[in-house]
Amino acid sequence: MNDPAYIRTRENIAEFGSTAQSGKLLRNAIGTMLNRAKDPRMSSRMMGILSKVRQLDSSSARGERIVSEGLATINGKQLLKGFDFNNRAALQAVFHAPFSLDTTTGVVTIENLVPTDQLQVPEGATHVAFRSAFIKLDFSTGDYNAQYSPVVNTLLNMSPSTITLTPAGVPTGSGTQFYLLLIEFFQEVNGEQYPLRNGAFNVLNLIDVV
């Protein structure tokens, strides 16, 4: 562990470990939403993106570069923005409606959504549900605060409606701000709604990073 010939290896190991810890922190901050929409390789895909973000840290020495410094750059935020936690159901493939995000309040607004016209609806689905999250995460301390909107559930039909997702509050603390959108599909049977194939068709997207 002290051989000068392996200094690059030790640096890589150190940075790999810190990046893995940052990925774990982000997944923990997202909480139960992550259980509703993810694919089996989500963690490794995220690790790949975060490694690229870490490499944008231009102020730390090799072996000491960290994700939080990379995320302080515009390019670092752009790398992570738009990440799909479930690559079987990417946001752009499923959701074809314009929406707006207020980065100050975390409110997501989808105006005049026509569900069966602007969603790629899985066979058998009768309802769709939307939920958003506004998260503030400090990678240097490990502290985070997550605020979620109520679930908005609507029938899959051709009737337009405006969906407004308002988080319970603005998260406190310092760090990077993350905004997420969750889309879930259900099938109603005898008045009870059931998830389709354990979330295989559900979308969870990191719509912005500030």
C-alpha positions as CSV (number, residue, x, y, z in Angstrom):
1,M,0.0,0.0,0.0
2,N,3.0,2.3,0.2
3,D,4.9,1.2,-2.9
4,P,5.6,4.3,-5.1
5,A,4.9,2.2,-8.2
6,Y,1.3,1.9,-7.2
7,I,0.5,5.5,-6.4
8,R,-1.9,5.8,-9.3
9,T,-3.7,2.7,-8.2
10,R,-4.1,4.1,-4.7
11,E,-5.4,7.4,-6.1
12,N,-8.0,5.5,-8.3
13,I,-9.1,3.4,-5.3
14,A,-9.6,6.5,-3.2
15,E,-11.6,8.3,-5.8
16,F,-13.7,5.3,-6.6
17,G,-14.6,4.9,-3.0
18,S,-15.6,8.6,-2.5
19,T,-17.7,8.4,-5.8
20,A,-19.5,5.3,-4.6
21,Q,-20.3,7.0,-1.3
22,S,-21.7,10.0,-3.2
23,G,-24.0,7.7,-5.2
24,K,-25.2,6.0,-2.1
25,L,-26.0,9.4,-0.5
26,L,-28.0,10.4,-3.6
27,R,-30.0,7.2,-3.6
28,N,-30.7,7.4,0.1
29,A,-31.9,11.0,-0.3
30,I,-34.4,10.0,-3.0
31,G,-35.9,7.5,-0.6
32,T,-38.9,5.4,-1.4
33,M,-39.5,6.9,-4.8
34,L,-36.4,5.0,-6.0
35,N,-38.1,1.7,-5.1
36,R,-40.9,2.5,-7.5
37,A,-38.9,3.0,-10.7
38,K,-35.4,1.6,-11.2
39,D,-33.6,-1.0,-13.4
40,P,-31.2,-3.7,-12.2
41,R,-28.1,-1.7,-13.4
42,M,-29.2,1.6,-12.1
43,S,-26.4,1.9,-9.4
44,S,-23.6,1.1,-11.9
45,R,-25.0,3.5,-14.5
46,M,-25.2,6.2,-11.9
47,M,-21.6,5.4,-10.8
48,G,-20.5,5.9,-14.4
49,I,-22.1,9.4,-14.6
50,L,-20.8,10.4,-11.2
51,S,-17.3,9.3,-12.1
52,K,-17.4,11.7,-15.1
53,V,-18.7,14.5,-12.8
54,R,-15.9,13.9,-10.3
55,Q,-13.3,14.3,-13.1
56,L,-14.6,17.9,-13.5
57,D,-13.1,18.7,-10.1
58,S,-10.2,21.0,-11.2
59,S,-9.3,22.2,-7.7
60,S,-8.3,18.9,-6.0
61,A,-5.2,16.8,-6.4
62,R,-5.4,13.4,-8.1
63,G,-6.8,10.9,-5.6
64,E,-8.7,13.6,-3.8
65,R,-11.2,14.7,-6.5
66,I,-14.8,14.6,-5.3
67,V,-18.3,14.6,-6.9
68,S,-19.4,17.7,-5.0
69,E,-16.7,19.8,-6.6
70,G,-17.6,18.5,-10.1
71,L,-21.2,19.3,-9.4
72,A,-20.3,22.9,-8.7
73,T,-19.6,23.3,-12.4
74,I,-22.2,23.8,-15.1
75,N,-21.0,20.8,-17.0
76,G,-21.2,18.6,-14.0
77,K,-24.8,19.5,-13.4
78,Q,-25.6,18.9,-17.1
79,L,-24.0,15.4,-16.9
80,L,-26.4,14.3,-14.2
81,K,-29.5,16.3,-15.3
82,G,-32.0,14.0,-17.1
83,F,-30.7,10.8,-15.5
84,D,-33.3,8.0,-15.9
85,F,-33.3,5.7,-12.9
86,N,-35.3,3.1,-14.9
87,N,-33.8,2.8,-18.4
88,R,-36.6,0.5,-19.4
89,A,-38.9,3.5,-19.2
90,A,-37.0,6.7,-20.1
91,L,-38.9,10.0,-19.6
92,Q,-38.5,11.1,-23.2
93,A,-39.9,7.7,-24.4
94,V,-42.9,7.7,-22.1
95,F,-43.9,11.3,-21.5
96,H,-44.6,13.6,-24.5
97,A,-46.0,16.7,-22.8
98,P,-44.4,20.0,-22.0
99,F,-43.9,20.9,-18.3
100,S,-42.4,23.7,-16.2
101,L,-40.3,23.6,-13.1
102,D,-40.0,26.4,-10.6
103,T,-36.6,25.8,-9.1
104,T,-37.3,28.2,-6.2
105,T,-40.4,26.3,-4.9
106,G,-39.9,22.9,-6.7
107,V,-43.4,23.1,-8.2
108,V,-43.8,21.1,-11.4
109,T,-46.7,22.0,-13.6
110,I,-48.0,20.0,-16.6
111,E,-50.7,22.1,-18.3
112,N,-53.5,20.6,-20.3
113,L,-52.2,17.0,-20.2
114,V,-54.2,14.6,-22.4
115,P,-53.1,11.3,-20.8
116,T,-53.7,8.8,-23.6
117,D,-52.4,11.2,-26.2
118,Q,-49.2,12.4,-24.5
119,L,-48.2,9.2,-22.6
120,Q,-46.8,5.9,-23.9
121,V,-49.4,3.9,-22.0
122,P,-48.5,0.2,-21.2
123,E,-51.1,-2.4,-22.1
124,G,-53.6,-2.9,-19.4
125,A,-53.0,0.4,-17.6
126,T,-56.1,2.4,-16.6
127,H,-54.6,5.1,-14.4
128,V,-51.4,7.1,-14.1
129,A,-50.0,8.8,-11.1
130,F,-47.5,11.7,-10.8
131,R,-45.3,12.8,-8.0
132,S,-42.3,15.2,-7.7
133,A,-39.5,15.6,-5.2
134,F,-37.3,18.6,-4.3
135,I,-34.1,17.5,-2.5
136,K,-31.1,19.4,-1.1
137,L,-28.1,17.2,-0.6
138,D,-24.7,18.3,0.9
139,F,-22.2,15.6,-0.3
140,S,-19.5,17.0,2.0
141,T,-21.5,16.5,5.2
142,G,-23.8,13.7,4.1
143,D,-26.8,15.8,5.2
144,Y,-29.9,16.0,3.0
145,N,-33.5,17.1,3.2
146,A,-36.2,15.8,0.8
147,Q,-39.6,17.3,0.2
148,Y,-42.2,15.4,-1.8
149,S,-45.4,16.5,-3.5
150,P,-48.7,14.6,-2.9
151,V,-49.5,11.9,-5.5
152,V,-51.8,13.1,-8.3
153,N,-53.6,10.1,-9.7
154,T,-55.7,10.4,-12.9
155,L,-57.7,8.2,-15.3
156,L,-56.1,7.4,-18.6
157,N,-58.4,9.0,-21.1
158,M,-58.6,11.9,-23.6
159,S,-59.8,14.5,-21.2
160,P,-57.2,17.3,-20.7
161,S,-56.3,18.4,-17.2
162,T,-53.6,20.4,-15.5
163,I,-51.3,18.5,-13.1
164,T,-49.7,20.6,-10.4
165,L,-47.1,18.9,-8.1
166,T,-46.3,21.0,-5.1
167,P,-43.7,19.7,-2.6
168,A,-44.6,19.9,1.1
169,G,-42.0,22.6,1.5
170,V,-38.6,24.0,0.4
171,P,-35.8,21.7,1.7
172,T,-33.5,23.3,4.3
173,G,-29.8,23.1,4.5
174,S,-27.0,23.6,2.1
175,G,-25.7,21.7,-1.0
176,T,-26.9,20.7,-4.4
177,Q,-30.6,20.9,-5.3
178,F,-32.1,18.0,-7.1
179,Y,-35.6,17.8,-8.7
180,L,-37.3,14.6,-9.6
181,L,-40.4,13.5,-11.5
182,L,-42.0,10.1,-10.9
183,I,-44.7,8.6,-13.3
184,E,-46.4,5.4,-12.3
185,F,-49.0,3.3,-14.1
186,F,-51.7,1.2,-12.5
187,Q,-54.5,-1.1,-13.5
188,E,-57.9,-0.8,-11.7
189,V,-59.7,-4.0,-10.9
190,N,-62.9,-3.9,-8.9
191,G,-62.1,-0.5,-7.6
192,E,-58.6,-1.3,-6.5
193,Q,-55.5,0.0,-8.3
194,Y,-52.5,-2.4,-8.8
195,P,-49.0,-1.5,-10.1
196,L,-48.1,-2.9,-13.5
197,R,-45.3,-5.5,-13.4
198,N,-43.7,-4.2,-10.2
199,G,-42.9,-0.8,-11.7
200,A,-41.3,-2.0,-15.0
201,F,-43.1,0.8,-16.9
202,N,-42.6,3.5,-14.3
203,V,-40.5,6.6,-14.9
204,L,-38.2,8.3,-12.4
205,N,-36.2,11.2,-13.9
206,L,-33.8,13.7,-12.5
207,I,-35.4,16.7,-14.3
208,D,-32.9,19.3,-13.0
209,V,-29.9,19.9,-10.9
210,V,-29.1,23.4,-9.5
